[in-house]
Amino acid sequence: MERTRRWKQMRRCSHLFPWCSGHHIRLTRERSPVPSLKLGGNKFFFPFDCAQSCLPFNRSLPACFNGFGRDILQAMQQQQMNAITSFIDGSVVYGSGPKVNNLLRDLCGLNGKLTVNEHFKDPKGRPYLPFEESLQSVCLHGEENVACFRAGDSRVNEGLPLTSLHLLWLRQHNQIAETLKHLNGHWNAETIYEETRKIIGALHQIITMRDYVPKIIGKEFFDNYIGPYGGYDPTVDPSASNVFATAAFRFGHATISPVVRRLNASYQEHESFPSLKLHETFFSPWRIIKEGGIDPIVRGALGTQAAAPHSNKLLTDELTERLIVLSIPQDMDLASLNLQRGRDHGLPGYNDWRDFCGLERIRTLEDFKQVVSDASVAERILQLYKHPDNIDIWLGGLVETFSPGSRTGPMFSCLIAKQMKALRDGDRFWWEADGMFSQEQRDELLKVSLSKIICENTDITEVPPDAFIFGKYPSGYVSCNNLPAMNLEAWREEKSEDTNIIPKAELIIDKTKEGDKQG
């Protein structure tokens, strides 16, 4: 099938990246538990009874509406609170507030770096993420005295591939900070840190918008909905839309494989560290420390095809039978959670969002068969939902036939494109915005790829030029030495006599006071 063929062209990095980039954009806090319906005998269709069993479900915290007197109708519509910044700004590395940010910084080192693990290093001496400061870490496993890692996003430990990506960015920050300190000896620690953070944020934006998004929504949707950058637009709202975070960008859940492969230097099954069932990688950072570091995991992501979603089996059983949610003491079902989350947030149905995107409404079974790749699935969905207007948006979007050159159907392609354009055009600190970087610096930033970041922060020596396109090793793989690298000479700055540099000791005292106030 065309749907399967296109996903086979993608690497497992393609499902990992929305996991990480989605965590850039939204984090919804939860409140007290309420009952949630359990999927019945037919997975992914959420029958409307609770005869078999129920799953606990924590509703999202609502946000308070500001400006009640001006718009009574808007005030009556409950919205959910986003606990993080929605911008693609590297917040998964640095956090979204000063308290987390200060915890992650190496303030005592006077070098602009992020703090690293004080107890363990990888087999070649590279750093790991620091441990969280908790005596009852949920990541402690048997005799393995390994706590959860700490990063800018609290979901860092949800799976080994995600943890590995976080670690790559930590190492990348510290490498850049070290080089900038050497190039500009007159810079204080704060300047080094902020300039490095600015570079890391730009790299996230470039890799997301240039290398990833066009492969997901296709060139046609990218050109029609996003297009070339035209500068910062203060009238654009860059907030994360509810439908994007709660439904559209969760398309990636259907591409997650039930197995996390760990490969050796020849991209074959690792002799010492075999592949793992997905549930064995949840909240298990000890496996990184005790079982060969991140290199085997990263090779597994590069050397494995992304799982091809099938319209009659959308999610692996590892996610519908073995999912771990820390606040709930039982295995959970991600399909149930996604559907119920959309209802909790009051998302309009599938047909309303097709209207929003200028697509034809589904009125009959024959209409639905035209947009779903499997006619039997269309029949089953309408049997369960009774009417097209009742279909949940997450389910309807997942079963649509892919748009030309994309890995999503037209409705999800539309919603993802609209959100990405808003995140870009409404961000006054977007890397291409006036005054952010010199032209020489922009040219250097554009040389960087996810593959090069992997090369610079692991012992992997051969990679595909594009980490998101699959090719069986060694076909299409290149030496890391042949990939272009960013030259930080573009950031060299001559010391000015008028430069007012904050004394380093004063900087640390100020930061400590700020941390005390936040705590």
C-alpha positions as CSV (number, residue, x, y, z in Angstrom):
1,M,0.0,0.0,0.0
2,E,1.1,3.6,-0.7
3,R,0.6,4.4,3.0
4,T,3.0,1.7,4.1
5,R,5.5,2.5,1.3
6,R,5.9,6.1,2.4
7,W,6.5,5.3,6.0
8,K,9.1,2.7,5.0
9,Q,11.0,5.6,3.5
10,M,11.2,7.3,6.9
11,R,13.6,6.4,9.7
12,R,12.5,5.8,13.3
13,C,13.9,9.3,14.0
14,S,10.7,10.5,12.2
15,H,8.5,9.3,15.1
16,L,11.0,10.4,17.7
17,F,11.2,14.0,16.5
18,P,7.5,14.8,16.9
19,W,7.8,13.4,20.4
20,C,10.5,15.9,21.3
21,S,9.3,18.8,19.2
22,G,5.8,18.4,20.5
23,H,7.1,18.6,24.0
24,H,8.5,22.0,23.0
25,I,5.0,23.3,22.4
26,R,2.6,22.1,25.0
27,L,2.4,20.5,28.5
28,T,-1.0,20.3,30.1
29,R,-1.3,19.9,33.8
30,E,-3.9,17.5,35.3
31,R,-6.3,17.7,38.1
32,S,-8.3,15.1,40.2
33,P,-9.0,11.7,38.6
34,V,-12.4,10.8,37.1
35,P,-13.5,7.5,35.5
36,S,-12.7,7.0,31.8
37,L,-14.2,4.4,29.4
38,K,-12.1,1.4,28.6
39,L,-11.7,0.3,25.0
40,G,-13.7,-2.8,24.3
41,G,-12.9,-5.8,22.1
42,N,-12.1,-3.8,19.0
43,K,-9.2,-1.5,19.7
44,F,-9.1,2.2,18.8
45,F,-12.8,2.7,18.5
46,F,-13.8,3.5,22.1
47,P,-17.3,2.0,22.5
48,F,-19.7,4.0,24.5
49,D,-20.2,1.7,27.5
50,C,-18.2,0.7,30.5
51,A,-19.4,-2.9,30.8
52,Q,-15.9,-4.5,30.7
53,S,-13.7,-2.2,32.8
54,C,-12.7,1.4,33.3
55,L,-9.5,3.3,33.2
56,P,-8.7,6.2,35.5
57,F,-8.4,9.5,33.8
58,N,-7.1,12.9,35.1
59,R,-8.8,15.9,33.5
60,S,-6.7,18.8,32.3
61,L,-6.4,21.9,34.5
62,P,-8.5,24.8,33.0
63,A,-7.1,28.2,32.4
64,C,-8.8,31.3,33.8
65,F,-10.2,33.6,31.1
66,N,-8.7,37.1,31.4
67,G,-11.2,39.8,30.3
68,F,-14.6,38.4,31.3
69,G,-16.4,41.7,30.7
70,R,-15.4,42.0,27.1
71,D,-16.6,38.6,25.7
72,I,-19.1,36.6,27.7
73,L,-19.2,33.8,25.1
74,Q,-15.5,33.3,25.1
75,A,-15.5,33.4,28.9
76,M,-17.9,30.5,29.0
77,Q,-15.7,28.3,26.8
78,Q,-13.2,26.5,29.0
79,Q,-9.7,26.3,27.8
80,Q,-6.8,24.3,29.1
81,M,-3.6,25.7,30.5
82,N,-0.3,25.3,28.7
83,A,2.4,24.9,31.4
84,I,5.3,25.7,29.1
85,T,6.2,28.1,26.3
86,S,4.7,27.2,23.0
87,F,7.7,28.5,21.0
88,I,10.3,26.2,19.3
89,D,13.0,27.8,21.5
90,G,15.0,24.9,23.0
91,S,12.8,24.9,26.1
92,V,13.1,21.1,26.2
93,V,16.8,21.7,26.9
94,Y,16.6,24.8,29.2
95,G,13.1,24.7,30.7
96,S,10.3,27.3,30.5
97,G,11.0,29.2,33.7
98,P,13.8,30.6,35.8
99,K,13.6,28.0,38.5
100,V,14.1,25.0,36.2
101,N,16.6,26.9,34.1
102,N,18.8,27.7,37.1
103,L,18.7,24.0,38.2
104,L,20.0,23.0,34.8
105,R,22.9,25.5,34.6
106,D,26.4,25.0,35.8
107,L,26.5,28.3,37.7
108,C,29.6,27.4,39.6
109,G,31.6,26.6,36.6
110,L,31.6,30.1,35.2
111,N,31.6,28.7,31.7
112,G,28.1,29.0,30.4
113,K,27.5,25.3,30.3
114,L,24.7,23.1,31.5
115,T,25.2,20.8,34.5
116,V,26.0,17.2,33.9
117,N,25.8,13.9,35.8
118,E,28.4,13.8,38.7
119,H,28.3,10.1,39.1
120,F,28.4,8.5,35.7
121,K,29.9,9.0,32.2
122,D,29.5,7.0,29.0
123,P,32.1,4.4,27.9
124,K,34.2,7.1,26.2
125,G,33.9,9.7,29.0
126,R,31.1,11.8,27.5
127,P,28.6,13.3,30.1
128,Y,25.1,12.1,30.9
129,L,22.2,14.2,32.0
130,P,22.1,15.0,35.7
131,F,19.9,13.1,38.1
132,E,16.7,14.6,39.5
133,E,17.0,15.5,43.2
134,S,14.6,12.9,44.7
135,L,15.1,10.1,47.2
136,Q,12.0,8.3,45.8
137,S,12.7,8.5,42.0
138,V,10.2,6.5,39.9
139,C,13.1,5.4,37.7
140,L,14.9,3.4,40.5
141,H,15.0,-0.2,39.3
142,G,15.9,-3.2,41.5
143,E,19.5,-3.0,42.5
144,E,20.3,-0.3,39.9
145,N,20.9,2.9,41.9
146,V,19.9,5.1,39.0
147,A,17.4,7.9,39.4
148,C,15.5,9.7,36.7
149,F,17.4,12.2,34.5
150,R,16.6,15.9,34.8
151,A,16.2,18.1,31.7
152,G,14.3,21.1,30.5
153,D,11.1,19.0,30.0
154,S,9.8,16.8,32.7
155,R,8.9,14.0,30.2
156,V,12.6,13.3,29.4
157,N,12.4,9.8,30.9
158,E,9.4,8.5,29.1
159,G,11.4,6.4,26.7
160,L,15.1,5.7,25.9
161,P,15.0,7.2,22.4
162,L,13.6,10.4,23.7
163,T,16.1,10.5,26.6
164,S,18.9,10.0,24.1
165,L,17.8,13.0,22.0
166,H,17.7,15.1,25.2
167,L,21.3,14.0,25.9
168,L,22.5,14.9,22.4
169,W,21.3,18.5,22.9
170,L,22.9,18.7,26.4
171,R,26.2,17.7,24.9
172,Q,25.8,20.0,21.9
173,H,25.2,23.0,24.2
174,N,28.3,22.3,26.2
175,Q,30.5,21.8,23.1
176,I,29.3,25.1,21.7
177,A,29.8,26.9,25.0
178,E,33.3,25.6,25.3
179,T,34.2,26.9,21.8
180,L,32.6,30.3,22.3
181,K,34.5,30.7,25.6
182,H,37.8,30.0,23.7
183,L,36.9,32.4,20.8
184,N,35.7,35.2,23.1
185,G,37.8,35.1,26.3
186,H,36.3,38.5,27.3
187,W,32.7,37.1,27.5
188,N,31.4,36.3,30.9
189,A,29.5,33.1,31.8
190,E,26.1,34.7,31.2
191,T,27.0,35.9,27.7
192,I,28.4,32.5,26.8
193,Y,25.3,30.7,28.1
194,E,22.8,33.0,26.4
195,E,24.5,33.0,23.0
196,T,24.8,29.2,23.1
197,R,21.2,28.9,24.0
198,K,20.3,31.2,21.2
199,I,22.2,29.0,18.7
200,I,20.6,25.8,20.1
201,G,17.1,27.3,19.8
202,A,17.9,28.2,16.1
203,L,19.0,24.7,15.4
204,H,15.8,23.3,16.8
205,Q,13.9,25.7,14.5
206,I,15.9,24.8,11.4
207,I,15.7,21.1,11.8
208,T,12.0,21.2,12.6
209,M,10.9,23.5,9.8
210,R,13.4,22.6,7.1
211,D,14.1,18.9,7.6
212,Y,11.1,17.5,9.4
213,V,7.8,19.3,8.8
214,P,7.9,19.1,4.9
215,K,8.3,15.3,5.1
216,I,5.3,15.0,7.3
217,I,2.8,17.3,5.6
218,G,4.2,17.2,2.1
219,K,5.6,19.9,-0.2
220,E,2.2,21.0,-1.4
221,F,0.8,21.7,2.0
222,F,4.1,23.3,3.1
223,D,4.1,25.7,0.2
224,N,0.4,26.5,0.4
225,Y,0.0,26.9,4.1
226,I,3.5,27.8,5.4
227,G,5.5,29.2,2.5
228,P,8.7,31.3,2.7
229,Y,9.5,33.3,5.7
230,G,8.3,36.9,5.5
231,G,9.5,38.3,8.8
232,Y,8.0,38.6,12.3
233,D,4.3,39.4,12.3
234,P,3.1,40.9,15.6
235,T,-0.6,40.2,14.7
236,V,0.0,36.4,14.7
237,D,-0.9,34.4,17.8
238,P,1.9,31.8,18.3
239,S,0.0,30.0,21.1
240,A,-0.3,26.2,20.7
241,S,-3.8,25.5,19.5
242,N,-5.8,23.0,21.4
243,V,-6.5,20.9,18.3
244,F,-2.9,20.7,17.4
245,A,-1.6,19.5,20.7
246,T,-4.5,17.3,21.6
247,A,-5.1,15.6,18.2
248,A,-3.2,16.6,15.1
249,F,0.4,16.3,16.4
250,R,-0.5,13.0,18.1
251,F,-0.4,11.4,14.7
252,G,3.1,10.3,15.6
253,H,1.7,7.8,18.2
254,A,0.7,5.6,15.3
255,T,4.3,5.4,14.0
256,I,5.9,4.1,17.2
257,S,7.3,0.6,16.9
258,P,6.8,-2.0,19.5
259,V,10.5,-2.7,19.6
260,V,13.4,-0.3,20.4
261,R,16.3,-1.6,18.5
262,R,19.9,-1.3,19.7
263,L,22.5,-1.7,17.0
264,N,26.3,-2.1,16.9
265,A,28.8,-0.1,14.7
266,S,27.8,-2.2,11.7
267,Y,24.1,-1.4,12.3
268,Q,23.4,-5.0,13.2
269,E,21.7,-6.3,16.4
270,H,24.0,-5.4,19.3
271,E,25.9,-8.4,20.7
272,S,25.8,-7.3,24.3
273,F,22.7,-5.1,24.4
274,P,19.8,-6.7,22.5
275,S,16.7,-4.8,21.4
276,L,13.9,-4.1,23.9
277,K,10.2,-4.2,24.0
278,L,8.9,-0.7,24.1
279,H,7.5,-1.0,27.6
280,E,10.9,-2.0,28.8
281,T,12.3,1.4,27.9
282,F,9.7,3.5,29.8
283,F,11.3,5.4,32.7
284,S,14.5,3.3,32.6
285,P,17.5,5.7,32.3
286,W,19.5,3.0,34.1
287,R,19.7,1.1,30.8
288,I,21.6,4.0,29.2
289,I,24.1,4.1,32.1
290,K,24.5,0.3,32.6
291,E,24.0,-0.9,29.0
292,G,26.3,0.9,26.6
293,G,25.2,4.5,26.6
294,I,23.1,6.1,23.9
295,D,25.1,5.0,20.8
296,P,23.3,1.7,20.3
297,I,19.9,3.4,20.7
298,V,20.7,6.2,18.3
299,R,21.9,3.7,15.7
300,G,18.7,1.8,16.2
301,A,16.7,5.0,15.4
302,L,18.9,5.7,12.3
303,G,19.0,2.2,11.0
304,T,15.3,1.2,11.4
305,Q,12.3,2.0,9.4
306,A,9.5,3.9,11.1
307,A,6.5,1.7,11.9
308,A,3.9,2.0,9.1
309,P,0.5,2.8,10.6
310,H,-2.3,0.7,9.3
311,S,-5.9,2.0,9.4
312,N,-7.1,-1.2,11.0
313,K,-4.4,-1.3,13.7
314,L,-3.3,2.2,14.5
315,L,-1.2,1.8,17.7
316,T,1.0,-1.1,18.9
317,D,-0.2,-3.2,21.8
318,E,2.8,-1.8,23.7
319,L,1.0,1.5,23.8
320,T,-2.6,0.2,24.3
321,E,-1.8,-2.5,26.8
322,R,1.5,-1.6,28.5
323,L,1.7,2.2,28.7
324,I,3.0,3.6,32.0
325,V,1.5,6.8,33.3
326,L,3.2,7.8,36.5
327,S,0.1,9.2,38.3
328,I,-1.8,5.9,37.6
329,P,-0.9,2.6,39.3
330,Q,-1.9,0.3,36.3
331,D,-1.0,-0.2,32.7
332,M,-2.8,2.3,30.5
333,D,-4.1,2.6,26.9
334,L,-2.8,5.5,24.9
335,A,-5.6,5.3,22.3
336,S,-8.2,5.7,25.1
337,L,-6.3,8.6,26.6
338,N,-6.0,10.4,23.3
339,L,-9.7,10.1,22.5
340,Q,-10.8,11.0,26.0
341,R,-8.3,14.0,26.1
342,G,-10.0,15.4,23.0
343,R,-13.4,15.1,24.7
344,D,-12.1,16.5,27.9
345,H,-10.8,19.6,26.0
346,G,-14.1,19.9,24.2
347,L,-12.6,19.5,20.7
348,P,-15.2,19.7,17.9
349,G,-15.7,16.6,15.8
350,Y,-13.9,15.4,12.7
351,N,-16.3,17.0,10.3
352,D,-16.0,20.4,11.9
353,W,-12.3,20.4,11.4
354,R,-12.6,19.2,7.8
355,D,-14.8,22.3,7.3
356,F,-12.2,24.5,9.0
357,C,-9.6,23.2,6.6
358,G,-11.8,23.7,3.5
359,L,-12.4,20.0,3.0
360,E,-15.7,18.4,2.1
361,R,-17.8,17.2,5.0
362,I,-18.4,13.5,5.4
363,R,-22.1,12.9,5.0
364,T,-22.4,9.2,4.0
365,L,-20.5,6.0,4.2
366,E,-19.5,6.4,0.6
367,D,-18.1,9.8,1.3
368,F,-16.0,8.3,4.2
369,K,-14.7,5.5,2.0
370,Q,-13.3,8.1,-0.4
371,V,-11.0,9.6,2.3
372,V,-10.1,6.4,4.2
373,S,-7.7,3.9,2.7
374,D,-9.5,0.9,4.0
375,A,-13.3,0.6,3.3
376,S,-13.8,-1.9,6.1
377,V,-12.4,0.5,8.6
378,A,-14.8,3.3,7.4
379,E,-17.7,0.9,7.8
380,R,-16.6,-0.1,11.3
381,I,-16.1,3.5,12.5
382,L,-19.6,4.5,11.3
383,Q,-21.1,1.5,12.9
384,L,-19.7,2.6,16.2
385,Y,-20.2,6.4,15.9
386,K,-23.6,6.2,14.1
387,H,-23.1,9.5,12.3
388,P,-20.0,11.2,10.7
389,D,-20.5,14.2,12.9
390,N,-19.8,12.1,16.0
391,I,-16.3,10.9,14.9
392,D,-13.5,12.0,17.2
393,I,-11.0,14.2,15.4
394,W,-7.9,12.1,16.4
395,L,-9.3,8.9,15.0
396,G,-10.7,10.5,11.9
397,G,-7.4,12.2,11.1
398,L,-5.4,9.0,11.6
399,V,-7.4,6.9,9.2
400,E,-7.4,9.4,6.3
401,T,-5.5,8.4,3.2
402,F,-2.2,10.3,3.0
403,S,-1.9,13.4,1.0
404,P,0.6,13.3,-2.0
405,G,4.1,13.3,-0.7
406,S,3.1,13.4,3.0
407,R,2.8,11.1,6.0
408,T,-0.5,12.5,7.1
409,G,-4.0,12.9,5.7
410,P,-5.2,16.3,4.4
411,M,-6.9,17.4,7.6
412,F,-3.9,16.7,9.9
413,S,-1.6,18.2,7.2
414,C,-3.7,21.3,7.3
415,L,-3.8,21.6,11.1
416,I,-0.1,21.0,11.5
417,A,0.9,23.4,8.8
418,K,-1.3,26.2,10.2
419,Q,0.2,25.7,13.7
420,M,3.8,25.6,12.4
421,K,3.3,28.8,10.4
422,A,1.9,30.6,13.5
423,L,4.8,29.4,15.6
424,R,7.3,30.7,13.1
425,D,5.6,34.0,12.1
426,G,4.5,35.0,15.6
427,D,7.9,34.5,17.1
428,R,9.9,37.7,17.2
429,F,13.0,35.6,18.2
430,W,12.7,33.3,15.2
431,W,16.2,32.6,13.9
432,E,15.6,34.4,10.6
433,A,14.1,37.5,12.1
434,D,15.9,40.8,11.7
435,G,18.7,41.3,14.2
436,M,18.8,37.8,15.5
437,F,21.9,36.6,13.6
438,S,24.3,38.1,11.0
439,Q,24.2,36.7,7.5
440,E,27.5,34.9,8.1
441,Q,26.0,33.3,11.2
442,R,22.8,32.3,9.4
443,D,24.9,30.6,6.7
444,E,26.8,28.6,9.3
445,L,23.6,27.6,11.1
446,L,22.1,26.2,7.9
447,K,25.0,23.7,7.6
448,V,23.9,21.8,10.7
449,S,21.7,18.7,10.5
450,L,20.5,16.2,13.0
451,S,22.9,13.7,11.6
452,K,25.8,16.1,12.2
453,I,24.7,16.7,15.8
454,I,24.7,12.9,16.3
455,C,28.2,12.6,14.9
456,E,29.5,15.4,17.2
457,N,28.1,14.0,20.4
458,T,28.5,10.2,20.0
459,D,31.1,7.7,18.8
460,I,29.0,6.9,15.7
461,T,31.2,7.4,12.6
462,E,28.8,6.7,9.7
463,V,25.3,8.2,9.4
464,P,22.8,9.0,6.7
465,P,23.0,12.6,5.5
466,D,19.3,13.0,6.3
467,A,18.4,11.4,9.6
468,F,14.7,11.3,8.6
469,I,15.1,9.3,5.4
470,F,15.6,5.5,5.6
471,G,18.2,3.6,3.8
472,K,19.6,0.2,4.6
473,Y,23.2,0.3,5.9
474,P,25.7,0.8,4.2
475,S,23.8,2.2,1.2
476,G,23.6,6.0,1.4
477,Y,25.5,6.3,4.6
478,V,28.5,8.7,4.8
479,S,31.4,9.3,7.0
480,C,30.7,11.9,9.7
481,N,33.8,13.7,8.4
482,N,32.0,14.4,5.1
483,L,29.1,16.2,6.6
484,P,29.3,20.0,6.8
485,A,30.0,21.5,10.2
486,M,29.1,24.9,11.7
487,N,32.1,27.2,12.0
488,L,31.7,29.2,15.2
489,E,34.3,31.7,14.0
490,A,31.3,33.6,12.8
491,W,30.6,34.4,16.4
492,R,34.1,35.7,17.2
493,E,33.7,39.2,18.7
494,E,36.5,41.7,19.3
495,K,36.7,43.0,22.8
496,S,35.4,46.6,23.0
497,E,36.8,49.1,25.4
498,D,33.3,50.3,26.2
499,T,31.9,46.8,26.9
500,N,30.4,46.7,30.3
501,I,30.9,43.1,31.5
502,I,29.2,42.0,34.7
503,P,31.7,40.6,37.2
504,K,31.5,36.9,37.3
505,A,31.1,36.7,41.1
506,E,28.3,39.3,41.0
507,L,26.6,37.2,38.3
508,I,26.6,34.1,40.4
509,I,25.3,35.9,43.5
510,D,22.5,37.4,41.5
511,K,21.5,34.1,40.0
512,T,21.6,32.4,43.4
513,K,19.3,35.1,44.9
514,E,17.0,34.7,41.9
515,G,16.9,30.9,42.5
516,D,16.2,31.4,46.2
517,K,13.3,33.7,45.4
518,Q,11.9,31.2,42.9
519,G,12.2,28.3,45.3
